[in-house]
């Protein structure tokens, strides 16, 4: 039997991501396709690069998209910047620090990690001490780890890396667009993200930016594949072992040479372009402030419901909060009730936090008052259904008070 046309149910995605996309992003994805070297296409690529310079707060020429989910951006950065045997230092404060370490290991790096308790972040001094001890080629650091909802301060790290001759890469998948990120001012050599969190789009495209120093490393490892190689093209002996994630070739594809590497994912390019356009049209600072306000309203709302917030709230990301599941409330059953009865998705977590916390996101298109209040109404009803004692209307009133005060 042949199924009917795709017809997903209406959902309000209030988990840690993916989230509900901006309507204009969905519209952009339905625009007609053009050839990969059509003047319209190459113009759209150049526009997208310039838009993301604004999103990243950078003047880096090497600002572009890697086709694939946010993990594609991480892997492209790792395999292109790290030679086999290079030392990589990864401070781990949640699931996604472990991911960076694994990808570095698969790139045949000598991986060193430092760890702190989930729900905490690292003082800059601890990271510097580890850099002095390990002497890595690259520091790989998550900015916002949604598994714990913590945001690692980055503002001092770039200067530390520069002092010790270390490349500095950050995974900003969960934080870019909803939290401060200053690629140039903070001394980032590389950073990558995804669309499906604060940028308000679908998963499937990974914005990335590279400093001149990072580009030099990538270019020194360039190997042009035989089918498109021209006389004089380099063929480095320690070339990047991945063809698809070779940033040297991807840079040539996005650059003036337009050297064929892959066929750009046209509809995802349109989506990524629109995500950045919407953000910059509203104003980068204004969008971050909107995320901060929605996150603060949700924080006060869940507290007013009597829920215990997980982790160091002083270092919580703007766009997601984790709450302890009340004793006696079946966490997965209650989440299923939120989805089935109210069409609202919230998340659990991973590892030591699986089944212990719920993660509630307020990001992208859903970082808005009606989404926050609607989620708190549903959460209160479900908590009461499963025996939790919660004040009637307490969450909604506390969140509404935050919005009233801001107005």
Secondary structure, DSSP 4 states (H G I P E B T S, - for coil): ----S--PPP-EE-SSS--PPPHHHHHHHTSPP--TTSHHHHHHHHHHHHHHHHHHT---SEEEEEESSHHHHHHHHHHHH--TT-EEEEEESSHHHHHHHHHHHHTT-EEEEEE--TT----HHHHHHHHHHH--SEEEEESEETTTTEE---TTHHHHHHHTT-EEEEE-TTTBTTB---TTTTT-SEEE--SSSTT-S-SSEEEEEE-HHHHHHHHHT-B--GGG--TT--B-TT--S-STT-HHHHHHHHSTT---SS---HHHHHHHHHHHHHHHHH-HHHHHHHHHHHHHHHHHHHHHTTPPBPS-GGGB-TTEEEEEPPTT--HHHHHHHHHHHH-EE-B--SGGGTTTEEEEE--GGG-SHHHHHHHHHHHHHHHHHTT----TTHHHHHHHHHHHHH-
